[in-house]
Amino acid sequence: MVVSPIGNRFIELIQGDIVEQAVDILVTAANSELKGGGGVDAAIHRAAGAELLAACRKIGGCVTGKAVITPAFNLERQKIRAIIHAVGPIWQGGMHGEAKHLESAYNSSLILAEHARAISLAFPSISTGAYGYPIEPAATIALKTVADFLATEAASLQRICFVLFDVKSYAIYQKALKQLQKSTT
């Protein structure tokens, strides 16, 4: 685990399973229909139970770059209060506003977490799985967006975790975090 202070708040990098994290809110990398796709979204849907999909159906959908929030259902046993469903962009070569949409997906999630008065939040690496966003630039966007938010807009959020499932992704996020720290000192 790597911990980086942002003022009196923290960004953490964790290699592991996002559904096992001790946080107030989990973020999932959702599809625009909120149907519970593959990867991290499938894992969160499995852990939360069938009620999560029913709640997502009631919402109906979410546009790229935005996020919606639902209860955590079965994950409430772990003290997780809610799940934020962030819809990141599908990679199309980088010339179709993907970076802005990715930044917006993270910001929308952070705003929802603040409105829910969350103290801690766990993110996956949004859009870097099935959506094909290259992980190096995605990590830079994710970490910078979160650091900027913590430095200027966060009221309740104290700890934001990026939970990376594999060693390679974790190493890429570590490198991006070190670069971000250098650029802010």
MILOKOL-779639 format. One record per residue (C-alpha): residue number from 1; residue in three letters; y, z, x. Coordinates in pm, whole numbers. Example, Ala and Ser with C-alpha at 12.3 -4.5 7.8 and 13.67 -1.06 7.14 Angstrom:
2
ATOM   i  aa  north     up   east
ATOM   1 ALA   -450    780   1230
ATOM   2 SER   -106    714   1367
This chain:
185
ATOM   i  aa  north     up   east
ATOM   1 MET      0      0      0
ATOM   2 VAL    352    -82    116
ATOM   3 VAL    654    103    -23
ATOM   4 SER   1009    -23     18
ATOM   5 PRO   1311    182    -94
ATOM   6 ILE   1593     16   -286
ATOM   7 GLY   1852    291   -295
ATOM   8 ASN   1667    580   -461
ATOM   9 ARG   1419    344   -630
ATOM  10 PHE   1104    184   -492
ATOM  11 ILE    914   -145   -477
ATOM  12 GLU    546   -103   -401
ATOM  13 LEU    289   -362   -302
ATOM  14 ILE    -67   -276   -399
ATOM  15 GLN   -386   -471   -351
ATOM  16 GLY   -607   -400   -649
ATOM  17 ASP   -661   -430  -1022
ATOM  18 ILE   -347   -415  -1235
ATOM  19 VAL   -521   -245  -1528
ATOM  20 GLU   -606     53  -1306
ATOM  21 GLN   -243    132  -1218
ATOM  22 ALA    -72    455  -1321
ATOM  23 VAL    247    307  -1467
ATOM  24 ASP    437    322  -1797
ATOM  25 ILE    422    -54  -1858
ATOM  26 LEU    207   -343  -1737
ATOM  27 VAL    334   -698  -1719
ATOM  28 THR     92   -981  -1780
ATOM  29 ALA    133  -1347  -1687
ATOM  30 ALA    105  -1487  -2038
ATOM  31 ASN     86  -1835  -2179
ATOM  32 SER    349  -1948  -2429
ATOM  33 GLU    110  -1909  -2725
ATOM  34 LEU     30  -1549  -2619
ATOM  35 LYS   -339  -1628  -2669
ATOM  36 GLY   -475  -1430  -2377
ATOM  37 GLY   -553  -1687  -2110
ATOM  38 GLY   -742  -1643  -1784
ATOM  39 GLY   -695  -1435  -1471
ATOM  40 VAL   -476  -1127  -1501
ATOM  41 ASP   -397  -1201  -1868
ATOM  42 ALA   -767  -1206  -1958
ATOM  43 ALA   -824   -880  -1768
ATOM  44 ILE   -538   -705  -1948
ATOM  45 HIS   -650   -837  -2287
ATOM  46 ARG  -1007   -715  -2222
ATOM  47 ALA   -886   -372  -2120
ATOM  48 ALA   -639   -336  -2408
ATOM  49 GLY   -887   -453  -2673
ATOM  50 ALA   -883   -692  -2967
ATOM  51 GLU   -575   -529  -3120
ATOM  52 LEU   -363   -679  -2841
ATOM  53 LEU   -450  -1035  -2939
ATOM  54 ALA   -379   -952  -3305
ATOM  55 ALA    -35   -816  -3208
ATOM  56 CYS     35  -1127  -3002
ATOM  57 ARG    -59  -1350  -3297
ATOM  58 LYS    196  -1166  -3512
ATOM  59 ILE    466  -1240  -3255
ATOM  60 GLY    361  -1606  -3253
ATOM  61 GLY    469  -1716  -2908
ATOM  62 CYS    722  -1692  -2630
ATOM  63 VAL    915  -1961  -2443
ATOM  64 THR    889  -2020  -2070
ATOM  65 GLY   1110  -1785  -1872
ATOM  66 LYS   1112  -1513  -2137
ATOM  67 ALA    898  -1211  -2222
ATOM  68 VAL    790  -1006  -2523
ATOM  69 ILE    651   -653  -2549
ATOM  70 THR    356   -505  -2739
ATOM  71 PRO    184   -168  -2750
ATOM  72 ALA    -84   -109  -2486
ATOM  73 PHE   -359    -22  -2738
ATOM  74 ASN   -674     88  -2545
ATOM  75 LEU   -472    116  -2223
ATOM  76 GLU   -280    405  -2379
ATOM  77 ARG   -574    624  -2273
ATOM  78 GLN   -449    566  -1916
ATOM  79 LYS    -95    663  -2021
ATOM  80 ILE     20    298  -2018
ATOM  81 ARG    265    275  -2307
ATOM  82 ALA    322    -98  -2343
ATOM  83 ILE    240   -444  -2218
ATOM  84 ILE    507   -702  -2142
ATOM  85 HIS    393  -1063  -2175
ATOM  86 ALA    598  -1277  -1935
ATOM  87 VAL    572  -1655  -1957
ATOM  88 GLY    627  -1813  -1620
ATOM  89 PRO    665  -2185  -1551
ATOM  90 ILE    391  -2433  -1483
ATOM  91 TRP    450  -2581  -1135
ATOM  92 GLN    564  -2944  -1158
ATOM  93 GLY    677  -2999   -800
ATOM  94 GLY    981  -2773   -810
ATOM  95 MET   1224  -3022   -958
ATOM  96 HIS   1207  -2907  -1322
ATOM  97 GLY   1381  -2569  -1307
ATOM  98 GLU   1068  -2375  -1217
ATOM  99 ALA   1253  -2131   -988
ATOM 100 LYS   1508  -2043  -1258
ATOM 101 HIS   1233  -2002  -1518
ATOM 102 LEU   1034  -1775  -1286
ATOM 103 GLU   1338  -1561  -1207
ATOM 104 SER   1413  -1542  -1580
ATOM 105 ALA   1057  -1432  -1662
ATOM 106 TYR   1093  -1141  -1418
ATOM 107 ASN   1443  -1051  -1543
ATOM 108 SER   1336  -1065  -1908
ATOM 109 SER   1048   -830  -1826
ATOM 110 LEU   1276   -588  -1643
ATOM 111 ILE   1522   -580  -1933
ATOM 112 LEU   1241   -508  -2182
ATOM 113 ALA   1111   -229  -1957
ATOM 114 GLU   1460    -77  -1939
ATOM 115 HIS   1496    -93  -2319
ATOM 116 ALA   1161     88  -2343
ATOM 117 ARG   1295    349  -2096
ATOM 118 ALA   1009    290  -1855
ATOM 119 ILE   1015    472  -1524
ATOM 120 SER    736    266  -1368
ATOM 121 LEU    624    -95  -1412
ATOM 122 ALA    347   -309  -1263
ATOM 123 PHE    381   -686  -1216
ATOM 124 PRO    120   -944  -1122
ATOM 125 SER    225  -1254   -929
ATOM 126 ILE    349  -1457  -1226
ATOM 127 SER    267  -1831  -1237
ATOM 128 THR     78  -1841   -907
ATOM 129 GLY   -271  -1865  -1057
ATOM 130 ALA   -361  -2130  -1312
ATOM 131 TYR      4  -2241  -1337
ATOM 132 GLY     -4  -2350   -973
ATOM 133 TYR    329  -2212   -850
ATOM 134 PRO    310  -2190   -468
ATOM 135 ILE    278  -1820   -387
ATOM 136 GLU    519  -1805    -91
ATOM 137 PRO    832  -1910   -283
ATOM 138 ALA    710  -1725   -593
ATOM 139 ALA    681  -1400   -395
ATOM 140 THR   1033  -1442   -258
ATOM 141 ILE   1176  -1504   -606
ATOM 142 ALA    984  -1211   -757
ATOM 143 LEU   1081   -958   -492
ATOM 144 LYS   1446  -1064   -472
ATOM 145 THR   1484  -1058   -851
ATOM 146 VAL   1336   -710   -875
ATOM 147 ALA   1534   -576   -578
ATOM 148 ASP   1860   -713   -721
ATOM 149 PHE   1782   -558  -1059
ATOM 150 LEU   1698   -220   -910
ATOM 151 ALA   2015   -224   -701
ATOM 152 THR   2253   -311   -983
ATOM 153 GLU   2112   -285  -1334
ATOM 154 ALA   1827    -35  -1347
ATOM 155 ALA   1893    286  -1535
ATOM 156 SER   1545    420  -1606
ATOM 157 LEU   1319    217  -1375
ATOM 158 GLN   1237    405  -1057
ATOM 159 ARG    918    240   -931
ATOM 160 ILE    808   -122   -957
ATOM 161 CYS    468   -226   -829
ATOM 162 PHE    345   -572   -749
ATOM 163 VAL    -30   -560   -787
ATOM 164 LEU   -201   -839   -594
ATOM 165 PHE   -570   -899   -654
ATOM 166 ASP   -668  -1054   -321
ATOM 167 VAL   -597   -998     48
ATOM 168 LYS   -419  -1332     97
ATOM 169 SER   -171  -1274   -188
ATOM 170 TYR   -107   -920    -69
ATOM 171 ALA    -30  -1046    285
ATOM 172 ILE    208  -1311    150
ATOM 173 TYR    397  -1052    -56
ATOM 174 GLN    411   -820    248
ATOM 175 LYS    569  -1097    455
ATOM 176 ALA    819  -1181    178
ATOM 177 LEU    912   -814    141
ATOM 178 LYS    975   -783    516
ATOM 179 GLN   1200  -1090    504
ATOM 180 LEU   1388   -946    207
ATOM 181 GLN   1438   -615    391
ATOM 182 LYS   1576   -800    696
ATOM 183 SER   1819   -999    484
ATOM 184 THR   1957   -686    314
ATOM 185 THR   2016   -479    628
